[in-house]
C-alpha cells in the first residue's frame, strides 16, 4: 500500500517541479525563491526510491539509492530558510529587505546543513526495513528526539507565512505550515508510514503556490525598445504611434 502512495507523491512532486520551472520561465529571471525547485526535485527522488523499493528488493543498489536520499535531505531542505526569507522580503517586510537579513538566512541555512551532516548524515548506519509493503533502508543511528533541522525550517516558513498573510492577504503558506506542524506532532491512527510525506507535500504546495502568488503580485516590467509606447493621458496605441495633423503643421512650416 505505501509503495503506491509513495509513487503518487513522487508524481505530485514532479508536477510541482514543472510548476516551478514554468514560474521561472514566465518570470524570465531566477530569484532566491527558486531554490524551492531543488527541494522539490530532491523529494521527487526521495519518494520515487521509496516507491520502487519493493520491486528492486534489498541489496547494494537500493542501499546506495537510499543513502543518497539522506544526503539530499541534508543539503536541500535547509534551503527553504532562504525561500522563507525571500517570501518575507517580497511581501514588503522592511527588515527582511535589508542585507543583514539575507546574510542571516544564508548563514542559518548553512548552519542547518552542517548540523544535519554532523549529527545524522555522516554517522548514518543504513539497515533494510519493510514497512507497510515498502522496502527501504533507514538510519539505525538516527539521533533520538525531534528533528531539529526540520522544525527550524518549518518555524521559518510559518513566520514567513504569517507575515505574508498580514501584508499581502495570502494565508495559504501559513495554513500549509500549521498543517505540517500538526501532522508531525499528533499521532494519527493510520496504518501507513507515508503519512508524514503527505504533510510534506502539502507544505511544498503551499510554498510553490506562494511563489506563484507573489510573482503575480509584482508589477509587470515596462516594455522596452520598439515595444515601448509613449505615455499619454488619453491617447490610444494608434494615436501614440501616429502624429496628428496638428503636430505635423509646425514641422511643415519649419
C-alpha positions in Angstrom: 0.0 0.0 0.0 2.7 2.5 1.0 4.6 1.8 -2.3 1.6 3.1 -4.2 1.3 6.2 -2.0 5.0 7.0 -2.5 4.5 6.7 -6.2 1.6 9.1 -6.1 3.7 11.5 -4.0 6.6 11.3 -6.5 4.3 12.1 -9.4 2.8 15.0 -7.4 6.2 16.4 -6.7 7.1 16.1 -10.4 4.1 18.3 -11.2 5.3 20.8 -8.6 8.8 20.8 -10.1 7.4 21.6 -13.6 5.2 24.3 -12.0 8.4 25.8 -10.5 10.1 25.7 -13.9 7.1 27.3 -15.5 7.1 30.1 -12.9 10.8 30.8 -13.6 10.3 30.8 -17.4 7.3 33.1 -17.1 9.2 35.5 -14.8 12.3 35.4 -17.1 14.7 35.6 -14.2 15.9 33.5 -11.4 15.2 34.6 -7.8 16.1 33.2 -4.4 12.7 31.6 -4.0 13.6 29.3 -7.0 15.7 27.3 -4.6 12.5 25.6 -3.7 12.9 23.7 -7.0 15.9 21.9 -5.6 13.9 20.9 -2.6 11.1 19.6 -4.8 13.5 17.7 -7.0 15.0 16.0 -4.0 11.6 15.0 -2.8 10.7 13.6 -6.3 13.8 11.3 -5.9 13.1 10.5 -2.3 9.5 9.3 -2.9 10.5 7.5 -6.2 13.1 5.5 -4.4 10.6 4.5 -1.6 8.1 3.6 -4.3 10.3 1.2 -6.2 12.0 -0.4 -3.2 9.6 -3.3 -3.1 10.3 -4.0 -6.8 14.0 -3.7 -6.6 14.4 -5.6 -3.3 17.1 -5.4 -0.7 20.7 -5.1 -2.0 23.6 -2.8 -2.5 21.8 -0.8 -5.3 18.8 0.0 -3.1 21.1 0.8 -0.1 23.1 3.3 -2.1 19.9 4.9 -3.5 18.5 5.3 0.0 21.8 6.7 1.2 21.5 9.4 -1.4 18.1 10.3 -0.1 19.6 11.3 3.3 22.3 13.3 1.6 19.8 15.2 -0.5 17.7 15.8 2.6 20.7 17.3 4.5 21.6 19.7 1.7 18.3 20.6 0.1 15.8 21.0 3.0 17.6 23.9 4.8 17.4 25.9 1.6 13.7 26.5 2.5 15.0 29.0 5.1 16.3 31.2 2.2 12.9 30.7 0.4 11.1 31.8 3.6 13.2 34.9 4.0 12.7 35.8 0.3 8.9 35.5 0.7 9.1 38.0 3.5 11.2 40.3 1.5 8.9 40.2 -1.5 5.9 40.9 0.8 7.5 44.2 1.7 8.7 43.4 5.2 11.3 46.2 5.7 13.7 44.3 7.9 13.7 41.3 5.6 14.7 43.5 2.7 17.9 44.5 4.4 21.3 43.0 3.6 21.8 41.6 7.1 18.5 39.6 6.9 19.6 38.0 3.6 23.0 37.1 5.2 21.3 35.7 8.3 19.1 33.5 6.1 22.1 32.1 4.2 24.0 31.6 7.4 21.2 29.8 9.1 20.7 27.6 6.1 24.4 26.7 6.1 24.4 26.0 9.9 21.4 23.7 9.5 23.2 21.8 6.7 26.3 21.4 8.9 24.1 20.3 11.8 22.3 17.7 9.8 25.6 16.4 8.4 27.4 16.3 11.8 24.5 14.8 13.8 23.0 12.4 11.2 24.2 12.0 7.7 27.9 11.4 8.3 27.0 9.0 11.1 24.2 7.1 9.4 24.1 3.3 9.5 21.7 2.0 6.9 19.7 -1.1 7.6 17.0 -2.7 5.5 13.4 -2.4 6.6 10.0 -3.3 5.3 7.1 -1.2 6.5 3.5 -1.5 5.1 4.8 -3.1 1.9 7.5 -0.5 1.2 11.1 -1.8 1.2 13.8 0.8 2.1 16.9 1.4 4.1 16.6 3.5 7.3 19.2 5.1 9.5 19.7 2.9 12.6 22.0 5.6 14.1 19.5 8.4 13.7 19.6 10.7 16.8 16.8 10.4 19.3 14.4 13.3 19.8 12.7 15.7 17.5 14.2 16.6 14.0 15.9 19.9 14.9 16.7 21.0 11.4 13.2 20.2 10.1 11.5 22.0 13.0 13.6 25.2 12.5 12.8 25.2 8.7 9.1 24.8 9.4 9.3 27.6 12.0 10.9 30.0 9.5 8.2 29.1 6.9 5.5 29.6 9.5 6.9 33.1 10.3 7.1 33.9 6.6 3.5 32.7 6.1 2.1 34.8 8.9 3.9 38.0 7.6 2.8 37.3 4.0 -0.7 36.8 5.2 -0.7 40.1 7.1 1.0 42.1 4.4 -0.4 40.5 1.2 -3.6 38.8 2.5 -2.4 35.4 1.3 -3.0 32.8 4.1 -2.0 29.6 2.4 1.6 29.4 3.4 0.5 29.8 7.0 -2.1 27.1 6.6 0.3 24.7 5.0 2.9 25.2 7.8 0.3 24.8 10.5 -0.9 21.6 8.9 2.7 20.3 8.7 3.3 21.1 12.4 0.1 19.4 13.4 0.8 16.4 11.2 4.2 15.6 12.7 3.1 16.4 16.3 -0.2 14.5 16.5 -0.1 10.7 16.2 -2.7 9.5 13.6 -4.4 6.1 13.8 -3.4 5.3 10.2 -1.6 2.1 9.2 0.9 3.8 7.0 4.4 5.1 7.2 3.8 7.6 4.3 1.6 10.0 6.3 4.5 12.4 7.1 5.3 12.6 3.4 1.7 13.7 2.7 2.1 16.6 5.1 5.5 17.5 3.5 3.7 17.6 0.1 1.1 20.0 1.4 3.8 22.2 2.8 5.6 22.3 -0.5 2.4 23.0 -2.4 1.9 26.0 -0.1 5.5 27.2 -0.8 5.2 26.9 -4.5 1.7 28.5 -4.6 3.1 31.4 -2.5 5.9 31.9 -5.0 3.4 31.9 -7.9 1.1 34.4 -6.0 4.0 36.8 -5.3 5.1 36.6 -8.9 1.6 37.7 -9.9 1.5 40.4 -7.3 4.7 42.1 -8.6 4.2 44.8 -11.3 5.0 43.7 -14.8 8.2 45.1 -16.2 7.8 48.1 -18.5 8.2 47.2 -22.2 11.4 48.4 -23.8 12.7 49.2 -27.3 10.3 49.2 -30.1 7.6 47.8 -27.9 7.5 50.8 -25.6 4.7 53.3 -26.3 4.8 57.0 -25.4 2.9 57.9 -22.2 -0.2 59.9 -22.8 -3.2 60.7 -20.7 -5.9 59.6 -23.0 -4.3 58.5 -26.3 -4.6 55.0 -27.7 -1.7 52.9 -29.1 -2.7 54.1 -32.6 -2.7 57.7 -31.5 0.7 57.3 -29.9 2.2 55.7 -33.0 0.8 58.2 -35.5 1.3 62.0 -35.1 -1.8 64.1 -35.5 -2.2 66.7 -38.2 -1.8 69.4 -35.6 1.5 68.1 -34.7 2.6 67.9 -38.4 1.8 71.6 -39.1 4.7 73.1 -37.2 7.1 70.6 -38.8 6.0 71.6 -42.3 6.4 75.3 -41.6 10.0 74.6 -40.4 
